[in-house]
Amino acid sequence: MSKLLTFLGASLGGSLGWWLGAGGGIMTAFVVSMLGTGIGMYAGRRIAGRLLD
């Protein structure tokens, strides 16, 4: 369950980051997407931790 939520968080965070950064060009979209992926992974792990405890 933890890995699934981490994957979903990374996917959603990366997509949202790309969408937010796309207006600034492809490099900005990439960087913001990577930040979104990291934040999404963190959030997914925290949610999984709270659900499984």
PQR file with spaces between the fields and no chain letter, atoms N, CA, C, O and H, PARSE charges and radii, in Angstrom:
ATOM       1  N    MET     1       0.822   -1.189    0.000 -0.4000 1.5000
ATOM       2  CA   MET     1       0.000    0.000    0.000 -0.0000 2.0000
ATOM       3  C    MET     1       0.871    1.260    0.000  0.5500 1.7000
ATOM       4  O    MET     1       0.554    2.248   -0.662 -0.5500 1.4000
ATOM       5  N    SER     2       1.957    1.205    0.743 -0.4000 1.5000
ATOM       6  CA   SER     2       2.846    2.352    0.826 -0.0000 2.0000
ATOM       7  C    SER     2       3.457    2.687   -0.536  0.5500 1.7000
ATOM       8  O    SER     2       3.522    3.853   -0.925 -0.5500 1.4000
ATOM       9  H    SER     2       2.214    0.402    1.281  0.4000 1.0000
ATOM      10  N    LYS     3       3.899    1.660   -1.250 -0.4000 1.5000
ATOM      11  CA   LYS     3       4.507    1.898   -2.561 -0.0000 2.0000
ATOM      12  C    LYS     3       3.487    2.429   -3.557  0.5500 1.7000
ATOM      13  O    LYS     3       3.814    3.276   -4.389 -0.5500 1.4000
ATOM      14  H    LYS     3       3.847    0.713   -0.933  0.4000 1.0000
ATOM      15  N    LEU     4       2.256    1.940   -3.481 -0.4000 1.5000
ATOM      16  CA   LEU     4       1.209    2.412   -4.387 -0.0000 2.0000
ATOM      17  C    LEU     4       0.908    3.887   -4.140  0.5500 1.7000
ATOM      18  O    LEU     4       0.828    4.668   -5.088 -0.5500 1.4000
ATOM      19  H    LEU     4       1.990    1.252   -2.805  0.4000 1.0000
ATOM      20  N    LEU     5       0.743    4.270   -2.890 -0.4000 1.5000
ATOM      21  CA   LEU     5       0.460    5.672   -2.579 -0.0000 2.0000
ATOM      22  C    LEU     5       1.644    6.578   -2.906  0.5500 1.7000
ATOM      23  O    LEU     5       1.456    7.723   -3.318 -0.5500 1.4000
ATOM      24  H    LEU     5       0.809    3.635   -2.120  0.4000 1.0000
ATOM      25  N    THR     6       2.845    6.076   -2.726 -0.4000 1.5000
ATOM      26  CA   THR     6       4.029    6.856   -3.108 -0.0000 2.0000
ATOM      27  C    THR     6       4.057    7.076   -4.612  0.5500 1.7000
ATOM      28  O    THR     6       4.342    8.179   -5.079 -0.5500 1.4000
ATOM      29  H    THR     6       2.998    5.147   -2.391  0.4000 1.0000
ATOM      30  N    PHE     7       3.760    6.021   -5.373 -0.4000 1.5000
ATOM      31  CA   PHE     7       3.724    6.132   -6.829 -0.0000 2.0000
ATOM      32  C    PHE     7       2.632    7.096   -7.290  0.5500 1.7000
ATOM      33  O    PHE     7       2.864    7.929   -8.166 -0.5500 1.4000
ATOM      34  H    PHE     7       3.529    5.125   -4.994  0.4000 1.0000
ATOM      35  N    LEU     8       1.451    6.983   -6.702 -0.4000 1.5000
ATOM      36  CA   LEU     8       0.363    7.889   -7.076 -0.0000 2.0000
ATOM      37  C    LEU     8       0.702    9.341   -6.737  0.5500 1.7000
ATOM      38  O    LEU     8       0.431   10.247   -7.526 -0.5500 1.4000
ATOM      39  H    LEU     8       1.263    6.306   -5.990  0.4000 1.0000
ATOM      40  N    GLY     9       1.289    9.555   -5.575 -0.4000 1.5000
ATOM      41  CA   GLY     9       1.698   10.906   -5.191 -0.0000 2.0000
ATOM      42  C    GLY     9       2.738   11.478   -6.137  0.5500 1.7000
ATOM      43  O    GLY     9       2.674   12.650   -6.508 -0.5500 1.4000
ATOM      44  H    GLY     9       1.509    8.819   -4.934  0.4000 1.0000
ATOM      45  N    ALA    10       3.707   10.636   -6.529 -0.4000 1.5000
ATOM      46  CA   ALA    10       4.746   11.092   -7.458 -0.0000 2.0000
ATOM      47  C    ALA    10       4.146   11.424   -8.815  0.5500 1.7000
ATOM      48  O    ALA    10       4.509   12.431   -9.424 -0.5500 1.4000
ATOM      49  H    ALA    10       3.758    9.684   -6.228  0.4000 1.0000
ATOM      50  N    SER    11       3.242   10.598   -9.287 -0.4000 1.5000
ATOM      51  CA   SER    11       2.618   10.831  -10.592 -0.0000 2.0000
ATOM      52  C    SER    11       1.777   12.104  -10.593  0.5500 1.7000
ATOM      53  O    SER    11       1.880   12.930  -11.500 -0.5500 1.4000
ATOM      54  H    SER    11       2.947    9.781   -8.792  0.4000 1.0000
ATOM      55  N    LEU    12       0.950   12.248   -9.571 -0.4000 1.5000
ATOM      56  CA   LEU    12       0.102   13.441   -9.501 -0.0000 2.0000
ATOM      57  C    LEU    12       0.926   14.709   -9.274  0.5500 1.7000
ATOM      58  O    LEU    12       0.663   15.744   -9.885 -0.5500 1.4000
ATOM      59  H    LEU    12       0.867   11.577   -8.834  0.4000 1.0000
ATOM      60  N    GLY    13       1.915   14.621   -8.399 -0.4000 1.5000
ATOM      61  CA   GLY    13       2.767   15.787   -8.139 -0.0000 2.0000
ATOM      62  C    GLY    13       3.570   16.202   -9.358  0.5500 1.7000
ATOM      63  O    GLY    13       3.706   17.392   -9.642 -0.5500 1.4000
ATOM      64  H    GLY    13       2.128   13.780   -7.902  0.4000 1.0000
ATOM      65  N    GLY    14       4.105   15.217  -10.082 -0.4000 1.5000
ATOM      66  CA   GLY    14       4.861   15.518  -11.296 -0.0000 2.0000
ATOM      67  C    GLY    14       4.000   16.126  -12.383  0.5500 1.7000
ATOM      68  O    GLY    14       4.412   17.066  -13.064 -0.5500 1.4000
ATOM      69  H    GLY    14       3.995   14.251   -9.850  0.4000 1.0000
ATOM      70  N    SER    15       2.804   15.585  -12.543 -0.4000 1.5000
ATOM      71  CA   SER    15       1.882   16.127  -13.554 -0.0000 2.0000
ATOM      72  C    SER    15       1.465   17.549  -13.218  0.5500 1.7000
ATOM      73  O    SER    15       1.446   18.426  -14.082 -0.5500 1.4000
ATOM      74  H    SER    15       2.470   14.822  -11.990  0.4000 1.0000
ATOM      75  N    LEU    16       1.134   17.762  -11.962 -0.4000 1.5000
ATOM      76  CA   LEU    16       0.740   19.102  -11.531 -0.0000 2.0000
ATOM      77  C    LEU    16       1.899   20.083  -11.689  0.5500 1.7000
ATOM      78  O    LEU    16       1.702   21.219  -12.120 -0.5500 1.4000
ATOM      79  H    LEU    16       1.150   17.050  -11.261  0.4000 1.0000
ATOM      80  N    GLY    17       3.101   19.645  -11.341 -0.4000 1.5000
ATOM      81  CA   GLY    17       4.273   20.499  -11.495 -0.0000 2.0000
ATOM      82  C    GLY    17       4.545   20.855  -12.944  0.5500 1.7000
ATOM      83  O    GLY    17       4.889   21.995  -13.256 -0.5500 1.4000
ATOM      84  H    GLY    17       3.261   18.722  -10.992  0.4000 1.0000
ATOM      85  N    TRP    18       4.390   19.872  -13.836 -0.4000 1.5000
ATOM      86  CA   TRP    18       4.606   20.148  -15.256 -0.0000 2.0000
ATOM      87  C    TRP    18       3.587   21.157  -15.758  0.5500 1.7000
ATOM      88  O    TRP    18       3.920   22.085  -16.495 -0.5500 1.4000
ATOM      89  H    TRP    18       4.111   18.945  -13.582  0.4000 1.0000
ATOM      90  N    TRP    19       2.336   20.962  -15.348 -0.4000 1.5000
ATOM      91  CA   TRP    19       1.266   21.866  -15.776 -0.0000 2.0000
ATOM      92  C    TRP    19       1.534   23.292  -15.275  0.5500 1.7000
ATOM      93  O    TRP    19       1.332   24.262  -16.005 -0.5500 1.4000
ATOM      94  H    TRP    19       2.065   20.208  -14.749  0.4000 1.0000
ATOM      95  N    LEU    20       1.987   23.404  -14.034 -0.4000 1.5000
ATOM      96  CA   LEU    20       2.259   24.728  -13.475 -0.0000 2.0000
ATOM      97  C    LEU    20       3.473   25.391  -14.126  0.5500 1.7000
ATOM      98  O    LEU    20       3.488   26.609  -14.304 -0.5500 1.4000
ATOM      99  H    LEU    20       2.151   22.616  -13.441  0.4000 1.0000
ATOM     100  N    GLY    21       4.486   24.607  -14.481 -0.4000 1.5000
ATOM     101  CA   GLY    21       5.708   25.180  -15.027 -0.0000 2.0000
ATOM     102  C    GLY    21       5.729   25.317  -16.533  0.5500 1.7000
ATOM     103  O    GLY    21       6.655   25.917  -17.077 -0.5500 1.4000
ATOM     104  H    GLY    21       4.473   23.617  -14.337  0.4000 1.0000
ATOM     105  N    ALA    22       4.739   24.780  -17.223 -0.4000 1.5000
ATOM     106  CA   ALA    22       4.739   24.769  -18.685 -0.0000 2.0000
ATOM     107  C    ALA    22       4.717   26.168  -19.292  0.5500 1.7000
ATOM     108  O    ALA    22       5.216   26.372  -20.399 -0.5500 1.4000
ATOM     109  H    ALA    22       3.986   24.292  -16.781  0.4000 1.0000
ATOM     110  N    GLY    23       4.152   27.117  -18.586 -0.4000 1.5000
ATOM     111  CA   GLY    23       4.099   28.482  -19.112 -0.0000 2.0000
ATOM     112  C    GLY    23       5.469   29.129  -19.208  0.5500 1.7000
ATOM     113  O    GLY    23       5.651   30.070  -19.981 -0.5500 1.4000
ATOM     114  H    GLY    23       3.747   26.951  -17.687  0.4000 1.0000
ATOM     115  N    GLY    24       6.421   28.653  -18.451 -0.4000 1.5000
ATOM     116  CA   GLY    24       7.751   29.245  -18.431 -0.0000 2.0000
ATOM     117  C    GLY    24       8.746   28.582  -19.362  0.5500 1.7000
ATOM     118  O    GLY    24       9.909   28.983  -19.410 -0.5500 1.4000
ATOM     119  H    GLY    24       6.273   27.889  -17.823  0.4000 1.0000
ATOM     120  N    GLY    25       8.310   27.573  -20.103 -0.4000 1.5000
ATOM     121  CA   GLY    25       9.216   26.872  -21.010 -0.0000 2.0000
ATOM     122  C    GLY    25       9.440   25.446  -20.544  0.5500 1.7000
ATOM     123  O    GLY    25       9.031   25.056  -19.450 -0.5500 1.4000
ATOM     124  H    GLY    25       7.366   27.248  -20.064  0.4000 1.0000
ATOM     125  N    ILE    26      10.099   24.678  -21.400 -0.4000 1.5000
ATOM     126  CA   ILE    26      10.258   23.253  -21.120 -0.0000 2.0000
ATOM     127  C    ILE    26      11.202   22.990  -19.943  0.5500 1.7000
ATOM     128  O    ILE    26      10.978   22.055  -19.173 -0.5500 1.4000
ATOM     129  H    ILE    26      10.430   24.995  -22.288  0.4000 1.0000
ATOM     130  N    MET    27      12.236   23.788  -19.796 -0.4000 1.5000
ATOM     131  CA   MET    27      13.165   23.568  -18.686 -0.0000 2.0000
ATOM     132  C    MET    27      12.512   23.926  -17.358  0.5500 1.7000
ATOM     133  O    MET    27      12.706   23.224  -16.365 -0.5500 1.4000
ATOM     134  H    MET    27      12.417   24.548  -20.421  0.4000 1.0000
ATOM     135  N    THR    28      11.753   24.988  -17.329 -0.4000 1.5000
ATOM     136  CA   THR    28      11.024   25.356  -16.118 -0.0000 2.0000
ATOM     137  C    THR    28      10.008   24.278  -15.768  0.5500 1.7000
ATOM     138  O    THR    28       9.856   23.909  -14.604 -0.5500 1.4000
ATOM     139  H    THR    28      11.595   25.558  -18.135  0.4000 1.0000
ATOM     140  N    ALA    29       9.313   23.774  -16.787 -0.4000 1.5000
ATOM     141  CA   ALA    29       8.341   22.705  -16.558 -0.0000 2.0000
ATOM     142  C    ALA    29       9.027   21.472  -15.977  0.5500 1.7000
ATOM     143  O    ALA    29       8.491   20.831  -15.073 -0.5500 1.4000
ATOM     144  H    ALA    29       9.437   24.073  -17.733  0.4000 1.0000
ATOM     145  N    PHE    30      10.200   21.138  -16.488 -0.4000 1.5000
ATOM     146  CA   PHE    30      10.935   19.979  -15.988 -0.0000 2.0000
ATOM     147  C    PHE    30      11.328   20.149  -14.522  0.5500 1.7000
ATOM     148  O    PHE    30      11.133   19.242  -13.713 -0.5500 1.4000
ATOM     149  H    PHE    30      10.635   21.658  -17.223  0.4000 1.0000
ATOM     150  N    VAL    31      11.876   21.298  -14.190 -0.4000 1.5000
ATOM     151  CA   VAL    31      12.335   21.544  -12.820 -0.0000 2.0000
ATOM     152  C    VAL    31      11.154   21.544  -11.847  0.5500 1.7000
ATOM     153  O    VAL    31      11.228   20.935  -10.781 -0.5500 1.4000
ATOM     154  H    VAL    31      12.035   22.035  -14.847  0.4000 1.0000
ATOM     155  N    VAL    32      10.075   22.219  -12.209 -0.4000 1.5000
ATOM     156  CA   VAL    32       8.897   22.268  -11.342 -0.0000 2.0000
ATOM     157  C    VAL    32       8.273   20.881  -11.231  0.5500 1.7000
ATOM     158  O    VAL    32       7.746   20.521  -10.178 -0.5500 1.4000
ATOM     159  H    VAL    32      10.015   22.715  -13.075  0.4000 1.0000
ATOM     160  N    SER    33       8.329   20.106  -12.303 -0.4000 1.5000
ATOM     161  CA   SER    33       7.822   18.744  -12.274 -0.0000 2.0000
ATOM     162  C    SER    33       8.627   17.877  -11.313  0.5500 1.7000
ATOM     163  O    SER    33       8.052   17.068  -10.585 -0.5500 1.4000
ATOM     164  H    SER    33       8.758   20.399  -13.158  0.4000 1.0000
ATOM     165  N    MET    34       9.934   18.034  -11.301 -0.4000 1.5000
ATOM     166  CA   MET    34      10.762   17.265  -10.373 -0.0000 2.0000
ATOM     167  C    MET    34      10.465   17.653   -8.918  0.5500 1.7000
ATOM     168  O    MET    34      10.415   16.792   -8.039 -0.5500 1.4000
ATOM     169  H    MET    34      10.401   18.691  -11.893  0.4000 1.0000
ATOM     170  N    LEU    35      10.273   18.928   -8.678 -0.4000 1.5000
ATOM     171  CA   LEU    35       9.890   19.360   -7.334 -0.0000 2.0000
ATOM     172  C    LEU    35       8.530   18.776   -6.950  0.5500 1.7000
ATOM     173  O    LEU    35       8.343   18.303   -5.829 -0.5500 1.4000
ATOM     174  H    LEU    35      10.314   19.627   -9.392  0.4000 1.0000
ATOM     175  N    GLY    36       7.592   18.811   -7.882 -0.4000 1.5000
ATOM     176  CA   GLY    36       6.270   18.239   -7.627 -0.0000 2.0000
ATOM     177  C    GLY    36       6.330   16.744   -7.374  0.5500 1.7000
ATOM     178  O    GLY    36       5.592   16.220   -6.540 -0.5500 1.4000
ATOM     179  H    GLY    36       7.744   19.195   -8.793  0.4000 1.0000
ATOM     180  N    THR    37       7.208   16.053   -8.094 -0.4000 1.5000
ATOM     181  CA   THR    37       7.376   14.615   -7.881 -0.0000 2.0000
ATOM     182  C    THR    37       7.874   14.339   -6.466  0.5500 1.7000
ATOM     183  O    THR    37       7.356   13.456   -5.783 -0.5500 1.4000
ATOM     184  H    THR    37       7.808   16.479   -8.772  0.4000 1.0000
ATOM     185  N    GLY    38       8.868   15.085   -6.034 -0.4000 1.5000
ATOM     186  CA   GLY    38       9.392   14.895   -4.683 -0.0000 2.0000
ATOM     187  C    GLY    38       8.364   15.196   -3.613  0.5500 1.7000
ATOM     188  O    GLY    38       8.241   14.452   -2.640 -0.5500 1.4000
ATOM     189  H    GLY    38       9.289   15.802   -6.589  0.4000 1.0000
ATOM     190  N    ILE    39       7.633   16.266   -3.783 -0.4000 1.5000
ATOM     191  CA   ILE    39       6.599   16.626   -2.813 -0.0000 2.0000
ATOM     192  C    ILE    39       5.487   15.581   -2.811  0.5500 1.7000
ATOM     193  O    ILE    39       4.970   15.219   -1.754 -0.5500 1.4000
ATOM     194  H    ILE    39       7.732   16.870   -4.573  0.4000 1.0000
ATOM     195  N    GLY    40       5.121   15.099   -3.998 -0.4000 1.5000
ATOM     196  CA   GLY    40       4.093   14.066   -4.093 -0.0000 2.0000
ATOM     197  C    GLY    40       4.520   12.764   -3.446  0.5500 1.7000
ATOM     198  O    GLY    40       3.714   12.095   -2.800 -0.5500 1.4000
ATOM     199  H    GLY    40       5.541   15.393   -4.856  0.4000 1.0000
ATOM     200  N    MET    41       5.791   12.398   -3.616 -0.4000 1.5000
ATOM     201  CA   MET    41       6.299   11.185   -2.967 -0.0000 2.0000
ATOM     202  C    MET    41       6.254   11.331   -1.448  0.5500 1.7000
ATOM     203  O    MET    41       5.848   10.413   -0.736 -0.5500 1.4000
ATOM     204  H    MET    41       6.446   12.941   -4.141  0.4000 1.0000
ATOM     205  N    TYR    42       6.669   12.475   -0.974 -0.4000 1.5000
ATOM     206  CA   TYR    42       6.646   12.731    0.467 -0.0000 2.0000
ATOM     207  C    TYR    42       5.218   12.645    1.010  0.5500 1.7000
ATOM     208  O    TYR    42       4.967   12.013    2.036 -0.5500 1.4000
ATOM     209  H    TYR    42       6.999   13.221   -1.553  0.4000 1.0000
ATOM     210  N    ALA    43       4.295   13.289    0.309 -0.4000 1.5000
ATOM     211  CA   ALA    43       2.898   13.285    0.751 -0.0000 2.0000
ATOM     212  C    ALA    43       2.313   11.874    0.700  0.5500 1.7000
ATOM     213  O    ALA    43       1.593   11.472    1.614 -0.5500 1.4000
ATOM     214  H    ALA    43       4.499   13.802   -0.525  0.4000 1.0000
ATOM     215  N    GLY    44       2.612   11.128   -0.348 -0.4000 1.5000
ATOM     216  CA   GLY    44       2.118    9.760   -0.459 -0.0000 2.0000
ATOM     217  C    GLY    44       2.613    8.875    0.667  0.5500 1.7000
ATOM     218  O    GLY    44       1.856    8.072    1.212 -0.5500 1.4000
ATOM     219  H    GLY    44       3.197   11.455   -1.090  0.4000 1.0000
ATOM     220  N    ARG    45       3.895    9.021    1.020 -0.4000 1.5000
ATOM     221  CA   ARG    45       4.448    8.233    2.122 -0.0000 2.0000
ATOM     222  C    ARG    45       3.825    8.621    3.457  0.5500 1.7000
ATOM     223  O    ARG    45       3.563    7.761    4.298 -0.5500 1.4000
ATOM     224  H    ARG    45       4.510    9.674    0.577  0.4000 1.0000
ATOM     225  N    ARG    46       3.589    9.913    3.651 -0.4000 1.5000
ATOM     226  CA   ARG    46       2.965   10.365    4.904 -0.0000 2.0000
ATOM     227  C    ARG    46       1.541    9.847    5.020  0.5500 1.7000
ATOM     228  O    ARG    46       1.120    9.404    6.089 -0.5500 1.4000
ATOM     229  H    ARG    46       3.802   10.612    2.968  0.4000 1.0000
ATOM     230  N    ILE    47       0.797    9.903    3.914 -0.4000 1.5000
ATOM     231  CA   ILE    47      -0.579    9.401    3.928 -0.0000 2.0000
ATOM     232  C    ILE    47      -0.589    7.909    4.198  0.5500 1.7000
ATOM     233  O    ILE    47      -1.396    7.428    4.994 -0.5500 1.4000
ATOM     234  H    ILE    47       1.139   10.262    3.046  0.4000 1.0000
ATOM     235  N    ALA    48       0.294    7.172    3.547 -0.4000 1.5000
ATOM     236  CA   ALA    48       0.375    5.723    3.764 -0.0000 2.0000
ATOM     237  C    ALA    48       0.743    5.426    5.217  0.5500 1.7000
ATOM     238  O    ALA    48       0.187    4.509    5.821 -0.5500 1.4000
ATOM     239  H    ALA    48       0.950    7.562    2.900  0.4000 1.0000
ATOM     240  N    GLY    49       1.659    6.183    5.771 -0.4000 1.5000
ATOM     241  CA   GLY    49       2.046    5.976    7.158 -0.0000 2.0000
ATOM     242  C    GLY    49       0.901    6.189    8.123  0.5500 1.7000
ATOM     243  O    GLY    49       0.755    5.457    9.102 -0.5500 1.4000
ATOM     244  H    GLY    49       2.111    6.928    5.280  0.4000 1.0000
ATOM     245  N    ARG    50       0.090    7.195    7.843 -0.4000 1.5000
ATOM     246  CA   ARG    50      -1.053    7.470    8.722 -0.0000 2.0000
ATOM     247  C    ARG    50      -2.146    6.416    8.566  0.5500 1.7000
ATOM     248  O    ARG    50      -2.805    6.059    9.543 -0.5500 1.4000
ATOM     249  H    ARG    50       0.209    7.789    7.047  0.4000 1.0000
ATOM     250  N    LEU    51      -2.344    5.918    7.355 -0.4000 1.5000
ATOM     251  CA   LEU    51      -3.365    4.902    7.115 -0.0000 2.0000
ATOM     252  C    LEU    51      -2.980    3.548    7.695  0.5500 1.7000
ATOM     253  O    LEU    51      -3.835    2.798    8.164 -0.5500 1.4000
ATOM     254  H    LEU    51      -1.810    6.207    6.561  0.4000 1.0000
ATOM     255  N    LEU    52      -1.698    3.243    7.658 -0.4000 1.5000
ATOM     256  CA   LEU    52      -1.252    1.919    8.088 -0.0000 2.0000
ATOM     257  C    LEU    52      -0.923    1.844    9.571  0.5500 1.7000
ATOM     258  O    LEU    52      -0.711    0.753   10.101 -0.5500 1.4000
ATOM     259  H    LEU    52      -1.003    3.852    7.277  0.4000 1.0000
ATOM     260  N    ASP    53      -0.878    2.984   10.248 -0.4000 1.5000
ATOM     261  CA   ASP    53      -0.582    2.968   11.695 -0.0000 2.0000
ATOM     262  C    ASP    53      -1.814    2.712   12.513  0.5500 1.7000
ATOM     263  O    ASP    53      -1.741    2.666   13.741 -0.5500 1.4000
ATOM     264  H    ASP    53      -1.051    3.870    9.818  0.4000 1.0000
